């Protein structure tokens, strides 16, 4: 056991710094789990380090006096910095071994990424490495298991789909498939695959891999089980030809195929830790402390300009709260909003998030399903402007619909003066409602704010925050309220379908049965994309007007970076596209010349 760990033991049993405590060598040996002889050696070393003041008692077994001088978290921080001079990863791993305050954790992050090079040996100028801290590990980078913003963004760089949706052109374009066709009633879709496409494990992509990638979502535990609701079979007609046959017409199957559920994986390699795709980046390492990506040199498309992307994870680093950060030109990327004394050395790109934070009220079970006055009272009680003002962070703009351009003043207007009258007209008798959400993404703060606002009006709410995977195993159909992020996609139709039908969509659990049945029938109707979106928007309006869906706010998404970073583009998820970003070495040279 290292000296610091011994000091931690003393720190935990002797309350109060710079306060004398009476203790015997025997008591110390017991507390430090060592012999009396070793206890004396440990005390001597702590004295030499200046961590304690020790006054030995006279005679064997007599009481001595000890005073702790050093702040434990300062010692941990200093040791983490020292270890980082050998290896950044070693310093981060060491820090994670201790339960420390958010303040100390942030001091280390600022030092590591902003105020120093962390002792990390500078790579050759030809290696372009993007490295930055993030607030939670991403252990499950498999579309079958998760549908969340951070995971989806990384998975977009690891996997490819048969096709992708071009938002500017408003059409589907080739990716792994170079051509596709369908029969007259859209029950059969055929895709022709590119040749010589390699997975990260060097295996060549063939039709069997595509069949496997889709058919695995037939398991009900899959986050994308919903996209195969009408699938009869998927078969390889040829090594480079795949056919999907459906029980009902699927005129908009292309939109489902562009979802993350359409990501193609090899049929033979199913590693949980290291996902295998065909994308421009491949995973080198994925642990609780870091995620390392490197460019896949055999990528079938245009090679990214970056060579590596490294994310380092620090729990509680971010919860939609503003923070202080040390300014330095050594930072080469930051994805969360920070306030600082000066931003002269930083560029900043922001975009309004296309998605939103959404609270849904159960439309099928419990008091909320039947009491329209109670749902309406809750709607008027929760004022997004106040939530944004009080909680701040990158909560930015009130939301009233899935897509901002479909909102109007009526969808955003809330009148707290109506609450008392509405509650009196409701059947509410003081029972407790249960709100469920997943940890992270600001949900805990948002949930507590909702609880406080409803409590002021006498509506009792109990909060349940669970890890994402655990939440998805709950019977969410029975939850009174569900809170979470509603993600957007480049395809408007896919955004609506994912919200109303997604297996991991929280509001999908609360849509009243009559609305759900209409939406399900709509999927097979021979409607144009525009007509389909209009119909879904009508369903959305009905759900909002009946106060089953309560949209709260949209985020302002950030990219903060030095002047030598070029071509920052934020995607529909509000994250930077790593395939387009590049470092301009001439920018650094000009700054040096101007100094």
N, C-alpha and C positions, 0 to 999 in steps of 0.2 A: 504494500500500500504506500502511495506517495505521500510526502509531507503535507501537501495541500489537502488530501483526503483526510488525514489525521486532524488537521486544523478544522476542517468542516465538521468532524464529529464533536470537537470541543465547542465550536461555534453554535451547534444545535443544542448542546446540553447546558451551556453557561450563558444565560441571557444577559444582554447588555454589554456593549463595547466600553472599554476604558473604565470598567468597574471591577474592583477586586473581589475574587471569590476564594473562599477557603476550601481546600481540597488536599487529600493525602495522595502519595505516590500509588498506593494500592488502589484507590478509587480511580485515578488516572489510567492505570494499567487495565483495569476492568473496562473502562469506557473506550479505550483504544484497542481492546482485544489483543493485548500483548503482555509480555513479562514486565516486571517492575524495572528490570535493567534496561529494556528497550524503551520503556516509558521515559526514563531519565535521558536517554540519548535523543529521543524525539523532542523533549522539552528543551534540551540544549540547542538543537538545530533551530527550533523556532525562535529561541532567544537571539541566536546569531543572525537570523533573518530579520530581526526587529519586529516580529509579529506579536510577541507577548512580553510582559514583564513578569518575572518569576522570582519569588522570595521563598527559598526553601525553609522548611521548619527544622528546628534543631533536634537531633536525635532520631532514632529509628521509629517510624510510624507516626511521627508528629505531623500536625497540620501545616501545610504550606499555603502560599497565596499566589494566585495567578490572575493576571489582567490581560484581556485580549485587546490588542491595539489595531490590528489590520482588519480592514473591511473584506469580508469573504468574497464578495462579488468583484471587487477590484483585483483581488489575487487571481480569481478565475479568469477575468478578462486579460490580465497580463500574461498568464500562462497560455491562453488561447492565441494571443498575438505571437508569442514566442514560437509556438508550434507551427503557426502559419508561415513563419520565415523559412521553414523546411518544406512544408506542404500546406497549401491552402485547405485541402481536404482534411488533413490531420487536425488543423486548428478548428475547423467547423465541427468535426466529429467530437473533439474534446469538449467543446462548448455544449453540445447536445447532451452530454453525460450529466449535466447539472441542471437543477431546477433554479433558474435565475429570473430576475425581473425583466419585463419588456424593455425597460430603460437600458439595462446593461446589454441586452441582446442587440438593441439598436445601435449602441455605441460601437459594438464589435462590427456590425454590418457597415456602419459609416466609415470606420477605419479600414476595413478590408476592401471595400469597393470604391471608396471616395477619397480617403485621406492618405492612402498608401497603395503600393502594389502588392501588399500582403506578403512580401518576400517571395512572391511567385516569380520564378525565372521568366523573364520576358522572352516570348517566342520569337523566332525569326520574323523579319518584316513581311515575309511572304505568307505567313499564317494569319488569317483574319478570324479572330475568335470573339464572339459575342458572349459576355458573361454578366450575370446579374442575379440579385437575390429575389426570391419569391416566398410566399407565406405558407405554402403547404406542399407536402410531397405528392407525387402523382404515381402511385404504385400500380394502378390499373389502366394501362394504355391500350385498351381493347374495346372497340365499339360495342361488343356484345355485352359488356359489363357496366358501361357508364355513359351518361349523356350530360356532361357539364362543360362549362365554358373553357377552363384551362386545359382539360383533357382533350376536348374537341380540337382546340387550336394546335396542340402538339401533334395529335393524330393526323391532322390535315397535312403535316409535313412528313409523316412516316408512311402513310398509306395513300394509295390512289384508288379511285373508283372507275367504273367503266366509262363514265361521262362526267362532265361537270357543267354547272350552270353559269353562263356568262351574264353577269348582272347588267353590264352596259349594253350588250347586244340583245338582252332578254331572250336568250335561246340556249339550248344545250349544245355543247361542243365536245369533240372527241377527247378522251384521255387514254384509258387502257383499251377501249374499243375504238376502232377507226370508222366503223359503219354500223348501222342498226336499222331494223325494219319491223313491221308488225302486220298481222292479218287484218281483214276488213272490220272485225268487231273488237279488236284490241285484246283478245284472249291469248294471243301468242306473240311473244317478242323474241327477236333473234339479234344477237350481237356478234360482230366479227372482231376478233382480238388482234392487237399488234403482235408481230413476231419478235422473238429474241428479247423480250422484256425479262429482266432478272429481278428476283427477290434479293433482299439483303444477304441471304444465306447462299447466294449464287445459283439457286434453283431457277429454272426457266418457268415463267408463267404459262399455264395451259388452261384449257376450258374446265378441267376437273377442279382446279383451284377456285374458279369463279363459282361453280356449283356448290362446293363446300362452303365458301364464304357466305353465300346467301342462306343455304339450308340450315346452317347452325343457328340461325335466328328463329327457327321453328321451336326451339326450347323456350318455354314460357318465361324463364328467368332473363332472357335477352332484353336489353334496352330497346332493341329494334324488332321485337317479335311482331309488332303491329304492321310492319311494311309487307309481311308475307301472309296477311290474313286470308287472301283468296288464292294463294299459290297451290297449284296441283302438283307440278313437278318442275325441276330444273335439270337439264341433261346436256351432256357434251355431244354434239353432232359430229364434231371433228376436233382435233387438238386446238384449233383456233376459232371454233364456232360454238356458241352457247345458245340454248333455247329455253325460254321460260314459258310455261303453259299455266293459265289461270282458269279457275272455275267460273269467274265472272269477268266481264270486260274491265280492263285496267287502262283507260285512255291516258292516264297521267303517271304511268309506271316510271317514266324517266325522272320525274321529280323525286320519287321514292328512292330510286337508284343513286341519286346524287347525295342522299343523306349519308352520314357517317356509317350507317348500317350497310351501305353499299361498298364499304372498304374491302379490298381484296387481300386475303391472307393465304399463305401456302397451306395446302391440305395436309401436310406432313409434319409441320413444326409449330407447336403450340406452347411456346414458353411464356409463362406469366410475367417473368421479370424483364425479358428482352423481347419486345414485340418485333415481328418480322413483316415488313411490307415491301413495296416497290418504290416508295417515295423518295424525294430528293435528299432526305436526311435519314440516317439510321441510328438506332439507340446503341450506345457503347456501354453505358452504365446507368442504372436507375435504382437508387437507394433512398432511404429516408432522409438523407442529407443532400443528395445532388442528383441531377439528371444531366447526362452528357450525350449530346448528339454530334455526329460528324457527317460531312457530306458523303453521300453514296456515289462513288466514282463511276458506277455503271448505270446510273440513272438514265432512263430512256429519253428524258426531256432535256431542257436546258439546265446546265449545271448552275447551282446557286453560286453567288459571289463569295459568301461566307464559307469558311472551312469547318468551323466548330461552333456549337451553341451550348453553353454551360449554364444551368440554373442551380442555385444553391438555396436550400430550403431552411427557413427560420420560422418556427411556429409563432403565431400571434404577431408576426411582422406587420400584418395589414388586416384591417377589418373595416374598410371604408372610412378610415379616420385620417385627418391631416396629421402630418408628422414634420419634425425638424430633421434636416439632413446636412451633413458637412459638404460644402462645395469643393469640388476638385475636378480638374480636367481629366483625371484618370478614369472616371466612370465612363463606361461605353454603352450603357443603356439602362433605363429604368422605366417600368411599366405602370407604376402607381403614383398618384399625385403626392407631391411634397411641397411644403412651403419652405422658403429659405430666405436668407437676408439679401442675397443677390443671385440673379439668374443670368448674369452677363456671359458666363461661359457655357451656357446651355441653350440648345434649341428645344422647342416644345411643340409637339403636334397633338391636337385634341380632336375628338370626334364625339358626337352625341350617339350613345349606344342605341342600336336599332331595336334591342330587346328591352325588357322592363322587369321590375320587381312586381310580383302579383300575389294577392291574397285571394284564395277561393273559399267560398262558403258552400257547404254540402247541399246538393240539390236533390238528394234521394233519401237520406236518412237523418233522423233527429229533428229537433225543434227548428233549426235553421232551414230545413228543406220545406217546411210547411208555413212558416211565419214570414210573410212578405214584409210586414211592418218592421219586424225585428231586423231583417237583412237591410232594409232601407235606413233604419236608425244607425246601424253599424257603418254603412256607407258614408253617411253625413258626419259621423263622429270622427272618422279617420281622414284628416286633412293633409294631403301630401305636402303642401307648402310648409306646414309646421314640422312635419317629419324631416324634410330637407333642411330647414332652418336650424332645428335642434341637433340633429345628428351629423350634419355636414359631410365631411369626406368628399367622395366624388359623386354623391347623390346630387343630381343637378336640376332635373326638370320634372314636374308632375306628369303622370301618364294617365290616359283615359281609355286607350285601345292598344291592341297588339302593335299596330303600325301607326306612327305619329301622324302621317298625312291623312289618316281616316278619322282623326279626332276632331271634335268641334267644342264650342264653349259649353254646350249642355253636358257633354260627356265628362268634363272636368269640374263642373260646378258642384260644390258641396256646401250645405247650409247647416251649421251646427245648431242654429236656433230652432230647427225642426225636431231635434233629437228627443226632447222631453215629451212632446206630443206623440211622436211615433212610438216611443217605448211604452207610454200609457195605453196606446191602442193595440200593442202587441200582446202575446200570450206569455211573455217572459216572466218566470216566477223565481228568478234568482239562481237557477241551476248553473253549474260550471261547464263551460265549453273547453274543448281541448284543441290547442293549436300545435300542429306538427311541422317541423322543418328539419333541414340538414345543417350541420355545423359549417361555419365559414360563410364567405360571400356577404358578410354583414347581416346575416339572418338573425343572429342572437340579439344584436342591437335593435333591429327592426321589430323583432318579436316582442321584446320588452317594452318598446315604445307603444306598440299596439295594445299590449296588456294594460299599460298605464292609462292610455286614453279611454279604453273601454271601462276600466275600473272607476274612472271619474264619474261615469254615468250609471254605475252600479251593475255593470255587466262583468261577470267573473270569468276569467280565462286562465287556464293552466297551460304552461309552455312545455313542449317536449322537443329538445334538439338532439338529434342522433347523427352518428356518422352516416354518410350518404348510402353506403351499401346496406347498413342496418335499417335505415329508413325505408328503403325500397322493399324490404322483406316484411314490413308491417301491413296490416289490413287498412290501407289508406282510404278505402271506400267508406269506412266507418268514422273517420276523423271529422270533427266539426269544421276545422279550418286548416288549410294548407298554405304555407308560405314558401316562395322560392323564386329564383330567376327564371324568366321565360326568354329563352334564347331566340335570336332571329337568324335567318338564313338568307343567302343571296337571292334565293327563289321565294317570292311572296307566298306562292301556293304551298311550298314546303313548310314555311313558317306557320301557316294556319293548320296544316295537316298534323304537324308535329305537336302543336299545342293541344288540339282537340282529340287526337288519337294516340299520341305517343305512349309507349309502355311506361316510360319513366317521366311522363308529363304529370305534374301534380294536379293542375286544373282538370285534366281528363278524368280524374277520379270523382269529380264533383259535378260534372255536367249532368243535368237531369236526363233520365232515360229517354224521354220523347225527343229531346234535342240530339242525343247521341245516336239514336236510330236514324234520324233524318240525315245526319252527317255521314253515317256508315253507308246508307243507300246512295248518297251523293257521289261516293267514290267511283261507283260503277256506271253512273249516268254519262251519256255521251255529250258532255258539255265542253265548250272551249275553255281554255285556261282562264280567260277573263271572266266567263260566266261562272266557273267554279269558284273563283275567288270572291265574286259578288255574292254568291249564295252563302259562302262561309262567313262573309262579313255581316250578312243578315242574321246568321245564327249568333255571331259574336255580339251584335247589337242587342239581341233578345236576352242573351245571358247577362250582359251588363245592365240593361234596363231593369231586369229582375234581380239585380244585385247578387248574382252568383259569382261573378268575376269582379274583383275590386283591384284595378290597376293602381299602383302607388307612385312609382317614379322611374325615370331613366337615368343612367349613369353618364357622366362625362368621362370618356376613356382617354388615357394619356400615353404618350411616348416622350420621354425626356432623355436627351442625348447630346453629346458634344458636337462641335462643328464639323468634325471629319466624318460623321455618319451621313450617308446620302440615301435618297430614295426611300424614305419612310412612308409606308402605306399601311393604313389600318383596315383590317377586313371587317366582315359583318359581325364578328365576335368582339371587335374592339381591340384586337391584338395586332402586333406588327407581323407582316409577312416576311419571314426569314429568307425566302428565296429571292427577294428583290433588293433587300438592304445591302449596302456595301460601304467599306471604309475608303476614304479618299486620302492617300498619303500626302498629297500636295497641300491639303488644308493644314496638317500638322506642321509641315515645313514652313509655310507662310507665317504661322503664329510664332514659331521659333525665330524667324528672321525679323519679325516686328518687335520682338522683346528687347 
